[in-house]
Amino acid sequence: MDVVVIGAGIVGTSAALTLAERGVGVVVLERGSVAGEASGLNAGVIGAGGWGDQPTIDVALNMGSRDRYIDLAQQRGHDIGLDLTGTLTLIRTEEEWRWAEASVKADRQLGRRFELITTEELVGLEPFVDPTLLGAILDPLAVRAEPVKATRAFATEAMSAGAVIKTSSAVTAIRPRTDDRWEVETEAKTQRDVFRADAVIFAAGPWCAELGAMVGVNVPIVAVRGQMWASEPQPLVLRHAIAAAEALRTWDDEDTNNTTPPKLTHRFEHRITRHLYGRQRPNGEFVFGGDRVLTTDRTVDSDGISVNHDHVAELLPGIQNLPPARTWSGLMPFSLDGRPLIGPIPGHQGLFLAGGLASGGFGRGPMTGQLIADLVVGREPEFDITSLTPVDRMV
Ligand SMILES: Cc1cc2nc3c(=O)[nH]c(=O)nc-3n(C[C@H](O)[C@H](O)[C@H](O)COP(=O)(O)OP(=O)(O)OC[C@H]3O[C@@H](n4cnc5c(N)ncnc54)[C@H](O)[C@@H]3O)c2cc1C
């Protein structure tokens, strides 16, 4: 069997590794470079929460991906900057505390490992936080990794297992053949190539919709700009990854409308909430971000950076006089209904979609890649992914 994977982000490289290890011929076609888009531009925060008693597919995507990162670092020997310290979601208001209490209680009833901790416990864990905060949700199993290194490590492992990765190769056409196979055409500089395959996986992040258009399918995934800032390197003072409860609480009450994705910080140009997550990298840089704006425009919004910096300084006062030294943005793949899309593309035998992982795709991509690869080769995926199937969800 031959499979073409389109996109060498975290999903595509992970899928390629599983496919190659299953003995399948696999070619990854990448328009730019490995980890050149969101998979290399993100904050590197990988949520966990524990498997719980009866893991849902959402739990499996997070915890299975976490296991794959740990395997990359600890069994396969890659330096991916893996750090197992955990994440703290900081709570500032009574309203946030009530939300956190209910959310942790619900998770713990399912056997998951989130903990609600008091101010004293929080300051004991992280003296760098504002001591007037009400507490935090501790995700002790959350990990983090360096995005470029980790995505490239998947690519390296995939190539060692036999996959071919072609960078600077933009897919420009996808055509069915009369023998039930597919033909994928690429343009690389002045050269045009055609690849033939039994199956094609769309792992092109927010550009999955462009691939869909090549075969007349509306893929309900849109681009949402995320942006980040980093300080100059500082002495290491922050051990955990940090998030804020503020937007998470608001988003819990949000309805999906299937025309714009849920969990954004802006409605059109207008801010509706503030979000924040980040960490101190091993080189001492503080790296934070959180805005999610529905646009393909990659221009960094400097007002948004300053709102985020102020928000970080409210929670970590030591940041107040530490200005952003550099900023960047990336496009995240948000689905219109807020759920990942993993499975066969209806009406097009041999085409598969693995996308829509939104703002949590670094933490969910490795397992997504594994599950789609198994589906493609006809193996029963380790977890039931039928609730994420694109069938009946294409607009
Ligand atoms: C600023 C920012 C911070 C984030 N922070 C976190 C975080 O801390 N934790 C977390 O879990 N997630 C985070 N995310 C989200 C996460 O990075 C994404 O969800 C994830 O990387 C998506 O992976 P992907 O493989 O689906 O897509 P991508 O990484 O976008 O990869 C898709 C690839 O497809 C290629 N491609 C597109 N079109 C074509 C074509 N026609 N032909 C060939 N190749 C093509 C692209 O060049 C690209 O390399 C963040 C994202 C951003 C932008």
Ligand as a Chemical Component Dictionary entry (heavy atoms), coordinates in Angstrom:
data_LIG
# 
_chem_comp.id                   LIG 
_chem_comp.type                 NON-POLYMER 
_chem_comp.pdbx_formal_charge   0 
_chem_comp.three_letter_code    LIG 
# 
loop_
_chem_comp_atom.comp_id 
_chem_comp_atom.atom_id 
_chem_comp_atom.alt_atom_id 
_chem_comp_atom.type_symbol 
_chem_comp_atom.charge 
_chem_comp_atom.model_Cartn_x 
_chem_comp_atom.model_Cartn_y 
_chem_comp_atom.model_Cartn_z 
_chem_comp_atom.pdbx_ordinal 
LIG C1  C1  C 0 0.966  30.908 18.488 1  
LIG C2  C2  C 0 0.451  29.529 18.700 2  
LIG C3  C3  C 0 0.547  28.933 19.956 3  
LIG C4  C4  C 0 0.074  27.632 20.167 4  
LIG N1  N1  N 0 0.280  27.018 21.368 5  
LIG C5  C5  C 0 -0.068 25.713 21.542 6  
LIG C6  C6  C 0 0.251  25.027 22.725 7  
LIG O1  O1  O 0 0.921  25.540 23.618 8  
LIG N2  N2  N 0 -0.181 23.749 22.878 9  
LIG C7  C7  C 0 -0.870 23.106 21.894 10 
LIG O2  O2  O 0 -1.246 21.952 22.083 11 
LIG N3  N3  N 0 -1.144 23.724 20.713 12 
LIG C8  C8  C 0 -0.751 25.002 20.503 13 
LIG N4  N4  N 0 -1.008 25.639 19.326 14 
LIG C9  C9  C 0 -1.793 24.925 18.285 15 
LIG C10 C10 C 0 -0.945 23.919 17.499 16 
LIG O3  O3  O 0 0.294  24.488 17.170 17 
LIG C11 C11 C 0 -1.687 23.472 16.217 18 
LIG O4  O4  O 0 -2.985 23.035 16.537 19 
LIG C12 C12 C 0 -0.955 22.297 15.561 20 
LIG O5  O5  O 0 0.405  22.599 15.398 21 
LIG C13 C13 C 0 -1.587 21.968 14.208 22 
LIG O6  O6  O 0 -0.800 20.965 13.628 23 
LIG P1  P1  P 0 -1.089 20.464 12.157 24 
LIG O7  O7  O 0 -0.082 19.410 11.865 25 
LIG O8  O8  O 0 -2.537 20.112 12.038 26 
LIG O9  O9  O 0 -0.896 21.758 11.217 27 
LIG P2  P2  P 0 0.377  22.633 10.804 28 
LIG O10 O10 O 0 1.413  22.690 11.832 29 
LIG O11 O11 O 0 -0.196 23.910 10.297 30 
LIG O12 O12 O 0 0.971  21.825 9.591  31 
LIG C14 C14 C 0 0.328  21.766 8.340  32 
LIG C15 C15 C 0 1.392  21.752 7.255  33 
LIG O13 O13 O 0 0.743  21.587 5.987  34 
LIG C16 C16 C 0 1.480  22.313 5.037  35 
LIG N5  N5  N 0 0.657  22.573 3.848  36 
LIG C17 C17 C 0 -0.436 23.368 3.763  37 
LIG N6  N6  N 0 -0.925 23.365 2.508  38 
LIG C18 C18 C 0 -0.130 22.543 1.784  39 
LIG C19 C19 C 0 -0.111 22.148 0.412  40 
LIG N7  N7  N 0 -1.023 22.591 -0.487 41 
LIG N8  N8  N 0 0.866  21.295 -0.004 42 
LIG C20 C20 C 0 1.802  20.839 0.886  43 
LIG N9  N9  N 0 1.832  21.193 2.173  44 
LIG C21 C21 C 0 0.880  22.022 2.636  45 
LIG C22 C22 C 0 1.867  23.582 5.771  46 
LIG O14 O14 O 0 2.972  24.215 5.139  47 
LIG C23 C23 C 0 2.176  23.063 7.168  48 
LIG O15 O15 O 0 3.544  22.810 7.371  49 
LIG C24 C24 C 0 -0.543 26.934 19.090 50 
LIG C25 C25 C 0 -0.609 27.520 17.822 51 
LIG C26 C26 C 0 -0.114 28.801 17.618 52 
LIG C27 C27 C 0 -0.187 29.409 16.248 53 
# 
loop_
_chem_comp_bond.comp_id 
_chem_comp_bond.atom_id_1 
_chem_comp_bond.atom_id_2 
_chem_comp_bond.value_order 
_chem_comp_bond.pdbx_ordinal 
LIG C1  C2  SING 1  
LIG C2  C3  SING 2  
LIG C2  C26 DOUB 3  
LIG C3  C4  DOUB 4  
LIG C4  N1  SING 5  
LIG C4  C24 SING 6  
LIG N1  C5  DOUB 7  
LIG C5  C6  SING 8  
LIG C5  C8  SING 9  
LIG C6  O1  DOUB 10 
LIG C6  N2  SING 11 
LIG N2  C7  SING 12 
LIG C7  O2  DOUB 13 
LIG C7  N3  SING 14 
LIG N3  C8  DOUB 15 
LIG C8  N4  SING 16 
LIG N4  C9  SING 17 
LIG N4  C24 SING 18 
LIG C9  C10 SING 19 
LIG C10 O3  SING 20 
LIG C10 C11 SING 21 
LIG C11 O4  SING 22 
LIG C11 C12 SING 23 
LIG C12 O5  SING 24 
LIG C12 C13 SING 25 
LIG C13 O6  SING 26 
LIG O6  P1  SING 27 
LIG P1  O7  DOUB 28 
LIG P1  O8  SING 29 
LIG P1  O9  SING 30 
LIG O9  P2  SING 31 
LIG P2  O10 DOUB 32 
LIG P2  O11 SING 33 
LIG P2  O12 SING 34 
LIG O12 C14 SING 35 
LIG C14 C15 SING 36 
LIG C15 O13 SING 37 
LIG C15 C23 SING 38 
LIG O13 C16 SING 39 
LIG C16 N5  SING 40 
LIG C16 C22 SING 41 
LIG N5  C17 SING 42 
LIG N5  C21 SING 43 
LIG C17 N6  DOUB 44 
LIG N6  C18 SING 45 
LIG C18 C19 SING 46 
LIG C18 C21 DOUB 47 
LIG C19 N7  SING 48 
LIG C19 N8  DOUB 49 
LIG N8  C20 SING 50 
LIG C20 N9  DOUB 51 
LIG N9  C21 SING 52 
LIG C22 O14 SING 53 
LIG C22 C23 SING 54 
LIG C23 O15 SING 55 
LIG C24 C25 DOUB 56 
LIG C25 C26 SING 57 
LIG C26 C27 SING 58 
# 
